[in-house]
Structure formats: C-alpha cells, structure tokens
Amino acid sequence: MGKSQVAKPAAIRHLLDAVKSRTAVVGVIGLGYVGLPLIRAFCAGGLKTMGFDVDAEKIRKLKAGQSYIRHLPSGLVAELVKSGKLTPTEDFSRLSECDVLIICVPTPLTVNRDPDMHYVAGTAQTIGRHLRPGQLIVLESTTYPGTTREVVLPLLEHSGLSVGRDFLLAYSPEREDPGRVDFQTADIPKVVGGFDALSLEAATGLYAHAVKTVVPVESCEIAEAAKILENCYRCINIAMINELKMIFDRMGIDVWKVIAAAKTKPFGFQAFYPGPGLGGHCIPIDPFYLSWKARQYEIPARFIELAGELNTSMPYYVISKVAEALNEIGRPIRESRILVLGLAYKKDVDDLRESPSIVLIEQLKKRGARVDYNDPFISSTHRQRHHDLQMKSVSLTPANLRKYDLVLIATDHSQYDWPMICRHSRLIVDTRNATASVKGMKTKIFLA
C-alpha cells in the first residue's frame, strides 16, 4: 500500500486532520526560555495553546498579562491571553484537553555530571496519567540519543495506550538562543524526528504552522543526536580558544588580536571567543549527556570530557587573574571590595542559568572578598538548583565605582558605558575584551 493508502486508526486520523486544519490545541509544558517563545510561534501560526507549569508565580504573571522573559514583551503576553490564544494553567488534569503536548522542561546534570532526567520522566509520568487516544507527544528538551524511546515512551505506555495506534510520539530539539534579535523561533529551521512514519507526519505538519522550515529526519535518535552535535561543536571550540587564551597569555600575546587576525581568512575558519566560563542551559551541560551515553557503549568521549574540564576551570583561571591584578596594588583578595559587572551568562539577556558569574562571586566570597554585582537586567538573584546568592544589583555610578578595589567584567552588556566605567574604576579585570575600544584611559586593565 502507498503512503496515502496506509490504514490509520480513527483517533490518529482525527489528530492528523486537526493538525492540518489548525484546529489542534497545542499544550506546552514548561514555560521558560524555550516554552514561552514556542507558544508565541504557534499562536502566530493560528493555533490555540495551553501553557502548563508547576511554578504558580509564572502562571499568575501570565494570566495577568505579564512577561518574565525580557525579550518577550508583556503586551504580547497580554494580547495572547486576552484573545484566548493562550490559556496558562498549573492544573495538569487539563492535559487531556490538548491534541498536542510538547515537553520543554529542564535537563540538568547531577552533582556527578550524569544526566538528571527526573524533570523529563516526571512530566512523561504526568502525561501518562492523562493520556487519551488521538494525542501527539513531542519532547523538545535537549538530551542524549535514545531518551524519547527509552525513557518517555515506556512511561506513556503505562497508560495502556500504544504508540502508533492510540497516540503519536516525536522528538524535536529546541534551538532557542535568548537575546538574539536576528532570529526568532519561527526563523530557525526545526529538526523533527518521529517514532514512526505517522508520528513524523503529524509532527512535521504541526511545526510547519509555527516555523518557516521544517527538517524531517528518519528517527527520534537522529534528531536527538543532531542537537548534541551542535552543542558539542561549540563546547569543544570554546574550550580550545579558552586554552589558547591561557597559553598566549603566558607568552605575552593578546588572544583577541590573534582571533581578529585569523578571522580575516574567508574560508576554513570560524571565530570563537574566550570568556570566564560557559553559561546557559545548553553548552555547559548537553555534551556531558553524550559522554554519559557513550560510556554505556564502552567508548570514552575524550574530546567532550577534556572540553568540559577546560571550560569549567575557567572561573578559577579568572580568579587567579584577579589575584594577580590586586597584587599590582599591594592588596590580597581577602577584604578587597570587588564589583562583578554582569550576572547573566551572556550579554543583553536576563538569563543566569549556569552563569560563570555565579561561580566567580561564590569563589571570591570564599576567599574573603567583599563582593557586589551590577546587572541592568537582573535586579536581584533568585534561588537556583545549586546556588542561592541572595544579592541585589548595586547602582553603577562614578561614585560607586570608586568604592571598589577592582571591577571584574564578566558580561559585556551593551548598556554598559565602558568609557565611564574605565574612567572611574581603580582597577579592572576584563574577561570579555569589552574595554578594547576605550582609548586614552589611565586605569590599569588586565585581560583574563
């Protein structure tokens, strides 16, 4: 039988028709930096959505038309809620009201750097309790190859329903990059892998309403591995440039000038830049998912492990540069007043997941420094899985800058007035080359 002649169960036919006609209700579980932009894309594509989250405060804000993500304006959220295109809820018994359920929950690491799957597994268990015939389940959380088949599917089938007959299952990796203005969710090609042919058909048709380009692949495992490859590529190259930074520093060579020279080559080279460590949810974490999985096949992922070691060691290298800089003015780290500029993991975002600034502050405090921070997008810290700084952003004024023995530039937000900062700081350690364009300043600046 040809593709169009394959017999389809009634529940699956109804689902495919709902997806095609845009009458399918899309439920997104996890309303963070991935889930909320995805809802925006589906609403723009003409589908109604429901947003699920266990965080009651997030749901309260969304119902009030308030956004908690900087690059998604509150006006947009208010419009989506008022129009009925988005229904936020913390009531997971309403999962059965959706034709599609997309899982966008965190996939962190344990303290031993093994995959922590309890968010994915817990969500799949919850869906399984409310699963009904005629639903498509899609996992978007970044994870190791095999997760959809080995972790999610068995938990869904505890419902007594069968994939391919009663419900469909797919994997489509998120590709969000918070803070980017040149790409939104709809602009980024969407890789989709289905558990079977019907699952791929449904998921491909679904995402075609939300994004401009859908890239179907042969299996969930290929889609899972594609996202891991993307992040391993970046992780390893960043680790290499971080290592070269330390080597060139010892040799008295400015790595930033080396990169500027190298990237004039129009082929065969892509510029990566050093920093105080890796941040965000993807690059510091996802490669370890693959190295963990590789161990099950008795294959050591040496590049990944080495890159991880280098990148996680960078905050400690920066601390050594802080100590070196303070030595120049005859001060130890202990009792020195230090201002960390930038708490977010990268410029112009309010996202502090896995931010190296957190480690920098904790390590400086551990060594006896008196530390403050400034970040124009993060007025105060909140409790994280492994950190709780309990700090508030201080004002960035000439008078305040002069109070500190050293200013540590950890994040190069565009809002920062670098000439003013250089003019009024006693001593600077710059991990982002942010002060390179400031000319004629007498402030001592150390690149780290």
C-alpha positions in Angstrom: 0.0 0.0 0.0 1.2 3.5 -0.8 1.6 6.2 1.9 -1.8 7.6 1.3 -3.4 4.1 1.4 -2.0 3.1 4.8 -4.8 2.4 7.2 -4.9 4.8 10.1 -6.8 4.4 13.4 -9.7 6.7 13.8 -8.0 8.6 16.7 -4.9 9.2 14.6 -6.9 10.3 11.6 -8.7 12.8 13.8 -5.4 14.1 15.1 -3.9 14.5 11.7 -7.0 16.3 10.4 -6.9 18.7 13.4 -3.2 19.4 12.8 -3.8 20.1 9.1 -6.8 22.3 9.7 -5.0 24.2 12.6 -7.8 23.3 15.0 -5.4 21.3 17.1 -4.9 22.7 20.6 -1.2 22.7 21.5 -0.1 22.3 25.1 3.4 23.4 26.1 4.7 22.0 29.4 7.5 24.2 30.8 7.1 27.9 30.3 10.7 29.1 30.4 13.1 30.4 27.7 12.0 27.6 25.4 8.4 27.1 26.1 7.1 30.6 26.0 8.7 31.6 22.7 7.4 28.4 21.2 3.9 29.3 22.3 4.3 32.7 20.6 5.2 30.9 17.3 2.3 28.6 17.4 -0.2 31.4 18.2 1.3 33.4 15.3 0.7 30.3 13.1 -3.0 30.3 14.0 -3.2 27.6 16.7 -4.7 27.9 20.2 -2.3 26.9 23.0 -2.3 26.0 26.6 0.7 26.6 28.8 1.5 24.3 31.7 3.9 25.0 34.5 4.4 23.9 38.1 5.5 27.4 39.1 2.4 29.1 40.3 4.1 32.6 40.1 4.7 32.2 36.4 1.1 31.2 35.8 -0.1 34.2 37.9 2.0 36.6 35.9 0.9 35.2 32.5 -2.7 35.3 33.5 -2.2 39.0 34.5 -0.6 39.6 31.0 2.9 40.0 32.4 6.1 38.5 30.8 9.0 37.3 33.0 11.3 36.9 29.9 12.9 40.1 28.8 12.7 39.5 25.0 9.0 38.7 25.1 7.1 41.9 25.9 4.3 41.9 28.4 2.0 43.5 25.8 2.3 40.4 23.6 1.5 38.1 26.5 -1.5 40.2 27.5 -2.8 40.1 23.9 -2.4 36.3 23.6 -4.2 35.7 27.0 -7.0 38.2 26.3 -7.7 36.8 22.9 -7.8 33.2 24.2 -4.9 32.1 22.1 -3.0 31.2 25.3 -4.5 29.6 28.4 -1.9 29.4 31.2 -2.6 26.9 33.9 -1.0 24.9 36.6 -3.8 22.3 36.5 -2.2 19.3 34.8 -5.5 17.4 34.8 -6.3 19.6 31.7 -3.6 17.9 29.7 -6.3 15.8 28.1 -7.8 19.0 26.6 -4.8 19.3 24.2 -4.3 17.4 20.9 -0.6 18.0 21.1 1.7 18.1 24.2 5.2 19.5 23.9 7.7 18.9 26.7 10.0 21.8 27.3 11.4 21.0 30.8 15.0 21.3 32.1 17.5 18.6 31.6 20.3 19.4 34.1 23.2 17.4 35.4 23.6 15.7 38.7 26.4 16.6 41.0 28.4 13.8 39.4 27.7 15.2 35.9 25.3 12.5 34.9 22.0 13.3 33.2 19.3 14.3 35.6 16.2 13.0 33.9 13.7 13.5 36.7 12.0 16.5 35.1 11.5 14.7 31.8 10.5 11.4 33.5 8.1 13.2 35.9 6.5 15.1 33.1 6.1 11.9 31.0 4.5 10.1 34.0 2.1 13.0 34.4 1.1 12.9 30.8 0.7 9.2 31.0 -1.9 9.6 33.7 -4.0 11.9 31.5 -3.1 10.5 28.1 -6.0 9.8 25.7 -6.3 8.4 22.2 -5.5 11.0 19.5 -2.7 12.9 21.1 0.8 13.7 19.7 3.6 13.9 22.3 6.8 15.8 21.4 9.9 16.1 23.6 11.9 19.2 23.0 14.3 19.1 26.0 17.9 18.6 24.9 19.0 15.1 25.9 21.0 12.0 24.9 20.1 9.9 21.9 17.6 7.3 22.9 15.7 9.3 25.6 12.4 9.5 23.7 12.3 5.8 23.0 13.9 4.5 26.3 12.6 7.0 28.9 9.5 8.8 27.6 7.7 6.0 25.6 7.6 3.4 28.4 6.1 6.0 30.8 3.5 6.9 28.3 2.6 3.3 27.6 1.9 2.8 31.3 -1.5 4.3 30.4 -2.3 1.1 28.5 -2.3 3.0 25.2 0.0 2.2 22.3 2.2 4.4 20.2 1.2 4.4 16.5 -2.3 3.1 17.3 -3.5 5.4 20.0 -1.0 8.2 20.3 2.0 9.5 18.3 5.5 10.4 19.6 8.3 12.6 18.2 11.4 14.5 19.2 12.3 18.0 18.0 15.2 19.8 19.7 14.8 23.3 20.8 17.2 25.8 19.2 16.5 28.9 21.2 19.2 31.5 21.7 17.9 34.0 24.3 18.7 37.6 23.4 19.2 37.2 19.7 17.4 39.8 17.6 18.3 38.4 14.2 16.5 35.1 14.7 13.1 34.3 16.4 11.7 30.8 16.9 9.8 31.0 13.6 13.1 31.7 11.7 15.1 28.8 13.0 14.9 25.6 10.9 13.1 22.9 13.0 14.6 19.4 13.1 11.9 16.8 13.7 12.3 13.0 14.2 9.2 10.7 14.6 9.0 7.4 16.4 7.3 6.1 13.3 6.0 7.4 9.9 2.7 8.6 11.3 4.4 10.4 14.2 6.8 12.1 11.7 3.9 13.1 9.5 1.9 14.7 12.4 4.9 16.5 14.0 6.2 17.8 10.6 2.7 19.2 9.8 2.4 20.7 13.3 5.7 22.6 13.2 5.1 23.8 9.7 2.4 26.1 11.1 4.9 27.7 13.5 8.3 27.8 11.7 9.3 28.6 8.2 11.4 25.5 7.6 10.9 22.0 9.0 13.7 19.5 8.6 12.3 15.9 9.0 14.8 13.2 9.8 14.5 9.4 10.0 14.2 8.8 13.7 14.0 10.4 17.1 17.6 9.3 17.8 18.9 11.3 14.8 17.1 14.4 15.9 18.4 13.9 19.5 21.9 13.4 18.3 21.8 16.4 16.0 21.2 18.8 18.9 24.0 17.2 20.9 26.3 17.6 17.9 25.5 21.3 17.6 26.4 21.9 21.3 29.5 19.6 21.3 30.8 21.6 18.4 30.5 24.8 20.2 31.7 23.4 23.6 34.9 21.9 22.1 35.8 25.0 20.1 35.2 27.3 23.0 37.3 25.1 25.2 40.1 25.2 22.6 40.1 29.0 22.4 40.0 29.2 26.3 43.1 27.0 26.4 44.8 29.1 23.8 44.0 32.2 25.8 45.9 30.9 28.7 48.8 29.8 26.5 49.0 33.1 24.7 48.7 35.0 27.9 51.8 33.2 29.3 53.6 34.0 26.0 52.6 37.7 26.3 50.3 37.5 23.2 46.9 39.1 23.1 44.5 36.3 22.1 41.8 38.9 21.0 44.2 40.3 18.4 45.1 36.8 17.3 41.4 36.0 16.7 40.9 39.3 14.9 43.8 38.4 12.5 42.7 34.8 12.0 39.1 35.6 11.1 40.2 37.6 8.1 40.6 34.3 6.3 37.4 33.9 4.2 37.2 30.1 4.5 38.2 27.3 6.8 38.0 29.3 10.0 35.1 30.3 12.3 35.9 32.7 15.2 35.1 31.6 18.7 35.8 33.8 21.7 37.2 33.1 25.2 35.4 34.1 28.3 35.1 33.5 32.1 33.4 30.1 31.6 30.4 28.6 29.9 26.8 29.6 30.7 23.3 28.9 29.6 21.4 25.7 29.7 22.9 24.0 26.6 26.6 24.2 26.0 27.9 23.6 29.6 25.5 20.6 30.0 24.5 18.8 26.9 27.9 17.4 25.8 28.0 15.5 29.1 24.8 13.8 28.2 26.5 12.3 25.2 29.7 11.3 27.1 27.5 9.6 29.7 25.7 7.7 26.9 29.0 6.8 25.2 30.2 5.1 28.4 27.3 2.7 28.1 28.9 1.6 24.8 32.3 1.5 26.4 33.6 4.4 24.2 35.4 7.2 26.0 34.3 10.7 24.8 37.7 12.2 25.3 37.2 15.4 23.4 34.0 16.1 25.3 35.4 15.3 28.7 38.5 17.4 28.1 36.5 20.4 26.8 34.2 20.2 29.8 37.2 20.2 32.2 38.7 23.2 30.5 35.5 25.2 30.4 34.5 24.5 34.0 38.0 25.5 35.1 37.8 29.0 33.5 36.3 30.8 36.5 39.3 29.7 38.6 41.7 31.0 36.0 39.8 34.3 36.2 40.2 34.3 40.0 44.0 33.9 39.5 44.0 36.9 37.3 42.0 38.9 39.9 44.6 37.9 42.5 47.4 38.9 40.1 45.8 42.3 39.4 45.2 43.0 43.1 48.9 42.2 43.8 49.8 45.0 41.5 48.3 47.5 44.0 49.6 45.5 47.0 46.2 44.0 48.1 45.2 40.4 48.7 41.7 39.1 47.6 40.7 38.9 51.3 38.9 42.0 52.4 39.2 43.6 48.9 36.0 45.2 47.6 35.1 43.7 44.2 32.3 44.6 41.8 31.3 42.0 39.3 29.8 43.5 36.2 27.2 41.2 34.6 25.4 38.3 36.3 23.7 36.9 33.1 25.6 34.2 31.3 25.9 36.3 28.1 25.3 39.9 27.0 21.9 41.6 26.8 19.8 38.7 28.4 18.3 38.2 31.9 19.2 34.6 31.9 21.6 33.4 34.6 21.3 29.6 34.1 24.8 28.1 34.6 26.3 31.6 34.5 30.0 31.6 35.4 29.4 34.9 37.2 27.7 32.8 40.0 30.8 30.7 40.4 33.0 33.8 40.3 31.1 35.5 43.1 31.0 32.4 45.2 34.7 31.7 44.9 35.6 35.4 45.5 33.5 35.3 48.7 35.1 32.1 49.7 38.5 33.8 49.5 37.3 36.6 51.8 36.4 39.3 49.2 33.5 41.6 49.8 31.6 41.2 46.5 28.8 43.1 44.9 27.3 42.8 41.4 25.6 45.0 38.8 23.4 43.8 36.1 20.9 46.0 34.3 18.6 43.0 33.6 18.8 41.2 36.9 17.8 43.4 39.8 18.1 40.6 42.4 19.1 36.9 42.4 16.8 34.0 42.9 17.3 30.6 44.3 18.7 28.1 41.8 19.2 24.4 42.0 22.7 24.6 43.3 23.1 28.3 44.2 21.5 31.0 46.3 23.5 34.2 46.3 20.7 36.3 47.9 22.1 39.5 46.4 20.8 42.7 44.8 22.3 44.6 41.9 24.0 47.8 43.1 23.9 51.1 41.2 26.5 51.7 38.6 27.6 55.3 39.2 31.0 57.0 39.2 30.9 57.4 43.0 30.0 53.7 43.5 32.8 52.6 41.1 35.4 54.5 43.0 34.5 52.5 46.2 35.8 49.2 44.8 39.4 48.0 44.7 38.7 46.0 41.5 35.9 45.8 38.9 35.6 42.4 37.2 33.9 42.4 33.8 32.1 39.1 33.5 29.3 40.0 31.0 29.6 42.7 28.3 26.1 44.1 28.3 25.5 46.7 25.6 24.1 49.1 28.1 27.4 49.5 29.9 29.2 52.8 29.4 32.7 51.5 29.1 34.5 54.9 29.0 32.7 55.9 32.2 33.5 52.6 33.8 37.2 52.8 32.9 37.4 56.4 33.9 36.1 55.8 37.5 37.4 52.3 38.3 40.7 51.9 40.2 41.5 48.5 38.6 39.7 46.3 36.0 39.9 42.7 35.1 38.2 42.3 31.7 37.2 38.8 30.7 35.3 39.9 27.5 37.7 42.4 25.9 34.9 44.9 26.5 37.3 47.8 27.1 39.3 47.3 24.0 37.8 50.3 22.2 38.3 52.6 25.2 41.3 54.9 24.3 43.5 57.1 26.5 42.4 55.7 29.9 44.9 55.5 32.7 43.0 52.8 34.6 45.0 49.6 34.8 43.2 46.8 32.8 44.0 43.1 33.0 42.6 40.9 30.3 41.5 37.5 31.6 
